[in-house]
Amino acid sequence: MSRGRRHVHTSADDFPTAGRDGPLLEVDDLETRFHTPRGVVRAVDGVSFTLERGRTLGLVGESGCGKSVLSRSIMGLLPSYAERRGEITFAGERLDLLGEDALREYWGARIAMVFQDPMTSLNPVMRIGQQIAEPLEIHTDLTREQIRETVLALLRSVHIPEPERRLRQYPHELSGGMRQRVVIAIALSCGPQLLFADEPTTALDVTVQAQILDLLQEQQAEREMAVVLVSHDLGVVAGRTHDIAVMYAGQIVEMAPTRTLFSEVRMPYTEALLRSVPRVENPKHTRLAVIGGRPPDLVDPPPGCRFAPRCPYAQERCRVEAPPLVEADTPGHWYRCWYPVGTDEGREALERNLAANVPQAAAAVTGDLSVEAS
């Protein structure tokens, strides 16, 4: 692939050969493994999904479940000791078959990422204006004056006041919210078709979090981007996504349209995540619910369901036989569970565990999920 320069693109319409008739992104049986002194870490294990143009997918799960590694695997941003398998098709082209030089034509120009911590994303010794201009210099044939005007327009679009003054400032001179807006401006500079937002509100206060998420939603609507919004909080993605994929221990354990997921939860892990969301209607000093136990060691995951040691519904079958990803009665709703929530099998399994005084079952019924799973 040649490294030809081009004008700035602001929507998928500017790519006439981008395969608009099919999904923008297709991931098929993706695996990412890290070879470490302790053994092979199965960070992403058999993940498959599709993402249509202009839609937002929420990728949710606890820290360490594989969300960020999945995003970086799709982009090809992995260290040398990582091993990736599976197919990744973006706008009709197989990204998994491309080398690093070819992928550079996609990074920033057609696929971009907003990382968790803007202080580690931004170069501390480069002025803000230089950092936003850099992808424009690489991927476009704009003149220096046109680049400056584009940078100013980008700063205005992400609602940074006094953009002319901000051009000459360094990252340490801006607040956390301002720095994250700069990172978003850099990611949007070349008009990507797909944006990964990897927990973009980490370490920001609640008011600024809402502003950043509103900004991403506004820019997506203007640019017809597809967005993968990575978060550990189902409450964050509830009103900002079309679909949600819940990850646990490197696997997708439930995936559905957002409204369906909240109204027809099937996977006990998803139910536990929902219970752990703080609620404003709760009385003061209400104890926050947590999910007891710990995620499994991905060097040596359990043979059955990976959530079984922490699950209030778990039976003997769950500990020896891994459940497949199956579709529910509602089309597009997939889950990975032998005794799903809201079904007769699930209710009977929970009742058996309650009768046997299984701590996780009692915690799920009382709402106190802070007990330690055995």
DOVO-926384 format. One line per field, with one value per residue (C-alpha): chain; z, x negated, y negated. Coordinates in Angstrom, 1 decimal, padded with zeros to 4 digits. Each point is the difference from the previous one (the first is absolute). Example, Ala and Ser with C-alpha at 12.3 -4.5 7.8 and 13.67 -1.06 7.14 Angstrom:
<atoms>
chain: A A
z: 007.8 -000.7
x: -012.3 -001.4
y: 004.5 -003.4
</atoms>
This chain:
<atoms>
chain: A A A A A A A A A A A A A A A A A A A A A A A A A A A A A A A A A A A A A A A A A A A A A A A A A A A A A A A A A A A A A A A A A A A A A A A A A A A A A A A A A A A A A A A A A A A A A A A A A A A A A A A A A A A A A A A A A A A A A A A A A A A A A A A A A A A A A A A A A A A A A A A A A A A A A A A A A A A A A A A A A A A A A A A A A A A A A A A A A A A A A A A A A A A A A A A A A A A A A A A A A A A A A A A A A A A A A A A A A A A A A A A A A A A A A A A A A A A A A A A A A A A A A A A A A A A A A A A A A A A A A A A A A A A A A A A A A A A A A A A A A A A A A A A A A A A A A A A A A A A A A A A A A A A A A A A A A A A A A A A A A A A A A A A A A A A A A A A A A A A A A A A A A A A A A A A A A A A A A A A A A A A A A A A A A A A A A A
z: 000.0 -001.0 002.5 -002.1 001.7 -000.2 001.1 003.4 000.1 002.3 -000.7 -001.5 -003.2 -000.9 -000.4 -003.1 000.0 003.7 -000.3 001.3 -000.8 002.8 003.6 000.7 002.3 000.2 002.7 -000.3 002.6 001.2 002.4 001.6 002.2 001.9 000.6 003.5 002.4 001.8 -003.2 -002.7 001.0 -002.0 000.1 -002.9 -000.6 -003.0 -000.3 -003.0 -000.8 -002.7 000.1 -002.5 -001.2 002.3 002.9 003.5 001.7 003.8 001.1 003.7 002.8 003.0 -000.2 -001.5 -001.9 -003.4 -001.2 -000.7 -001.5 -002.4 -001.2 -000.5 -001.7 -002.6 -000.7 000.0 003.0 001.8 001.4 -001.7 002.5 -000.8 -002.4 -001.9 -001.9 -001.7 -002.7 000.2 -002.9 -000.2 -002.9 -002.1 000.7 002.2 002.6 001.5 -003.2 -000.2 001.3 002.2 -002.9 -001.6 003.2 000.5 -002.9 002.2 003.4 000.5 -003.6 000.1 003.4 003.1 003.8 003.0 002.9 003.7 001.3 -002.0 001.8 -001.3 -003.5 -000.5 -000.4 003.0 -001.9 -003.1 -000.3 -000.4 -003.5 -001.2 001.3 -001.7 -003.2 -000.2 -001.4 -002.5 -001.2 -000.4 -001.7 -001.9 -002.6 001.7 000.1 003.3 000.2 -000.8 002.7 002.5 -000.9 000.2 003.5 001.2 -001.4 001.8 003.3 -000.4 -000.9 003.3 001.9 001.1 000.7 -001.4 -002.5 -001.4 003.5 000.6 -003.1 001.7 003.4 001.3 001.4 003.6 -000.4 -000.6 002.3 -000.2 -001.9 -002.4 -000.7 -000.8 -002.4 -001.7 -000.3 -001.6 -002.4 -001.0 -000.5 -002.2 -002.0 -003.1 000.1 001.0 -000.8 003.2 003.5 003.0 003.2 002.7 003.3 -001.1 003.3 002.4 002.9 -001.0 002.3 -000.7 -001.6 -002.4 -000.8 -001.2 -002.1 -001.7 -000.7 -001.4 -002.2 -001.4 -000.7 -001.8 -002.1 -001.0 -001.2 -002.0 -001.6 -000.4 001.9 001.5 003.6 002.4 003.5 002.6 003.6 003.2 000.9 -001.6 001.2 -002.3 -003.1 000.7 -001.8 -002.5 -001.9 -002.5 001.0 003.0 000.2 003.5 000.4 002.8 000.1 -003.6 -001.4 -001.0 002.4 -001.1 -002.9 -001.0 -001.1 003.0 000.9 -000.3 002.2 002.8 -000.2 -000.6 001.8 -000.5 001.2 003.8 -000.4 -001.7 002.7 002.6 -001.9 000.0 003.7 000.6 -001.7 002.8 000.0 000.9 001.6 002.6 003.6 001.2 001.1 -001.9 -000.4 -003.6 -001.5 -001.4 -001.7 002.4 -000.9 -002.7 -003.8 -000.9 -000.8 -003.8 -000.1 001.4 -000.3 001.5 -002.3 000.1 000.1 001.0 002.2 001.9 003.1 000.6 -001.4 002.1 -002.6 -000.5 000.0 -000.4 -003.8 000.0 001.7 -002.6 -003.3 -001.6 -001.4 -003.6 -001.2 -000.9 -001.3 002.2 -001.2 -000.8 -003.3 000.5 003.7 000.8 003.3 001.4 002.9 000.9 002.5 -001.3 002.1 -000.5 -001.2 001.8 000.0 001.5 002.8 000.9 000.2 002.2 002.3 000.3 001.0 002.5 001.6 000.2 001.6 -002.8 000.9 -003.5 -000.4 003.3 -001.0 -003.4 001.7 002.7 -002.3 002.2 -002.6 002.2 001.3 -001.1 -002.5 001.1
x: 000.0 -001.4 -000.4 001.8 001.1 003.6 002.3 001.8 003.0 002.9 002.4 000.2 001.5 -003.5 -001.1 002.0 -001.7 000.3 002.7 003.0 002.3 -001.4 -001.0 -002.8 -001.8 000.2 -002.0 000.0 -001.4 -002.7 -002.5 -002.9 -002.5 -003.0 -003.0 -001.3 -002.4 003.1 001.5 002.3 002.6 003.2 001.0 002.6 001.4 002.3 001.7 002.4 002.2 001.0 000.4 002.1 -000.9 001.2 000.8 -001.4 -001.1 -000.5 -002.7 000.5 -001.7 -002.2 -003.6 -002.2 002.8 -001.6 001.8 -003.0 -002.0 002.9 000.0 -003.8 000.1 002.5 -002.3 -003.2 -001.5 -001.5 -003.5 -002.4 000.6 003.8 001.5 003.2 002.2 003.4 001.4 000.5 001.8 000.3 002.0 -000.6 -003.7 -001.7 -002.0 -001.5 -001.9 -001.6 -003.5 -000.8 -000.9 003.4 001.8 -001.5 002.2 003.0 -001.1 001.3 001.3 002.8 -000.2 -000.9 -000.1 000.6 -002.1 000.8 -002.5 -000.6 -003.3 -001.5 001.5 -001.3 -003.7 -000.9 -002.7 002.1 002.4 003.7 000.2 -003.0 001.6 003.3 -001.7 -002.2 002.6 001.1 -003.6 -000.4 003.3 001.0 -001.4 001.2 -002.2 -001.4 002.6 002.8 -001.2 000.0 003.6 001.0 -001.6 001.8 003.3 -000.7 -000.6 003.3 001.8 -001.0 001.1 -003.4 000.1 -002.6 -001.4 -002.6 -001.6 000.3 -002.1 -003.2 000.7 -001.4 002.1 -001.0 001.6 003.5 002.5 000.7 003.3 -001.8 -002.7 002.5 001.7 -003.4 -000.4 003.5 -001.0 -003.1 002.0 002.6 -002.5 000.0 003.7 -000.2 002.8 -000.5 -000.9 -001.0 000.6 -001.8 001.5 -000.4 001.4 -002.4 -001.2 002.4 002.7 003.6 000.9 -003.0 000.7 003.5 -001.5 -002.5 002.6 002.4 -002.9 -000.7 003.7 000.2 -003.1 001.2 003.3 -001.7 -002.6 002.0 -002.6 000.3 -001.1 -001.2 000.5 -002.0 001.1 000.2 003.3 003.3 001.5 -002.4 001.0 003.7 001.2 -002.9 -000.2 002.0 -001.4 -001.9 -002.5 -000.9 -003.4 -001.3 -003.4 -000.8 003.4 003.3 002.5 003.0 000.8 003.2 001.6 -000.2 003.6 000.3 -003.0 001.4 003.5 -000.8 -003.3 -001.0 -003.6 -000.5 -003.2 002.0 002.6 -002.8 -001.4 003.4 000.4 -003.3 001.1 000.5 003.6 001.0 003.3 -001.8 -000.1 -003.1 -002.9 001.5 -002.8 -001.2 000.5 -003.1 -000.6 -001.5 -003.2 -002.5 -000.2 -001.8 -003.7 -000.2 -003.1 002.0 003.7 002.6 001.2 003.7 001.7 -002.6 002.5 001.1 -002.1 001.8 003.4 003.2 001.5 -002.9 000.5 -002.3 000.4 -001.3 -003.3 -000.8 001.6 -000.6 003.3 000.1 001.3 003.6 002.8 003.0 003.6 -000.6 -002.0 -003.5 -000.1 -002.8 -001.2 -002.3 001.7 001.5 002.4 001.0 001.6 003.7 000.6 001.5 -003.4 -001.6 002.6 -000.3 -003.8 000.2 002.6 -002.3 -002.9 002.1 001.1 -003.6 -001.0 -002.4 -001.3 000.2 003.6 001.0 -001.9 001.8 003.4 -000.8 -001.9 -003.1 -002.5 -003.0 -000.5 -003.1 000.7 -001.5
y: 000.0 -003.4 -002.8 -002.5 -003.2 -001.2 -002.7 000.1 002.3 -000.7 002.9 003.5 -001.5 -001.2 003.7 001.2 003.4 000.6 002.7 -002.0 002.9 002.2 -000.4 -002.5 002.4 003.8 001.9 003.8 002.3 -002.4 001.3 -002.0 001.7 -001.3 002.2 -000.6 001.7 001.4 001.4 -001.1 -002.6 000.4 -003.7 000.2 003.5 000.6 -003.4 -000.6 -003.0 -002.4 -003.8 -002.0 -003.5 -002.8 002.3 000.1 003.3 -000.1 002.4 000.6 002.1 -000.1 -001.2 002.8 001.6 -000.7 -003.1 -002.2 003.0 000.7 -003.6 000.0 003.4 -001.3 -003.0 002.0 -001.8 002.9 000.7 002.4 002.8 000.1 002.5 -000.8 002.4 -000.4 -002.3 -003.7 -001.6 -003.8 -001.5 003.2 000.3 002.5 -001.9 003.1 000.7 -003.4 -000.9 -003.0 -002.3 000.7 -000.4 -003.5 -001.1 000.9 -001.3 -003.5 -000.3 002.6 001.6 -002.0 000.5 -002.2 001.5 000.1 -002.5 -003.1 -000.8 003.2 -000.5 -003.5 -000.9 -002.2 -001.9 -000.8 -002.9 000.9 -001.5 002.1 003.2 -000.5 -001.1 003.1 002.5 -002.7 -000.4 003.8 000.9 -003.2 -002.3 -003.2 -003.0 -001.3 -002.8 002.5 002.3 -002.8 -000.9 003.6 000.3 -003.1 001.4 003.3 -001.8 -001.9 003.2 001.6 -003.2 -001.2 -003.8 -002.4 002.5 -002.4 -000.2 003.8 000.7 -001.1 001.6 003.3 002.8 -000.7 -003.5 001.5 001.6 003.8 -000.7 -002.4 002.6 002.6 -002.4 -000.5 003.8 000.2 -002.8 002.0 003.1 -001.8 -002.1 002.2 001.0 003.7 002.3 002.0 -001.4 002.1 -001.9 002.0 -001.2 -003.6 -001.4 001.7 -002.2 -002.8 -001.4 000.9 -003.3 000.1 003.6 -000.9 -002.8 002.3 002.7 -002.6 -001.4 003.5 000.5 -003.4 000.6 003.5 -001.3 -002.8 002.4 003.2 001.9 003.4 000.0 002.7 -001.4 002.0 -000.3 002.0 -001.7 001.1 -003.3 -001.9 001.9 000.3 -003.1 -000.4 003.3 001.9 003.4 001.4 002.8 001.2 001.5 002.3 001.7 -000.7 001.2 -001.7 001.5 -002.0 -002.3 -001.7 -003.3 -002.3 -000.1 003.8 000.6 -002.2 001.5 003.6 000.8 003.6 000.3 -000.1 -002.0 -002.8 000.1 -000.4 -003.0 -001.6 000.5 -001.7 -003.2 -002.7 -001.3 -003.5 001.2 002.0 -001.4 -001.7 002.3 003.0 002.5 000.3 003.4 001.7 003.3 002.5 001.9 -000.7 000.5 003.2 000.3 -000.2 002.1 002.9 -000.8 002.5 002.8 -000.9 -003.4 -002.6 -001.8 003.2 -000.6 -003.3 000.8 000.3 002.3 002.4 003.8 002.9 -000.2 -003.5 001.0 002.7 -001.0 -003.4 -001.5 -001.1 -003.4 000.6 -002.2 -000.9 -000.1 -003.7 -000.2 -001.5 000.9 002.4 001.4 002.6 001.8 003.4 -001.4 -003.5 -002.7 -000.3 003.6 003.0 001.7 -003.1 -000.4 003.7 -000.2 -003.1 001.7 003.1 -002.2 -001.9 003.3 001.1 -003.4 -000.9 -003.5 -001.4 001.0 -001.7 -003.2 -000.1 000.1 -002.5 -002.3 000.2 001.3 -000.7 003.5 001.9 002.8 003.3
</atoms>
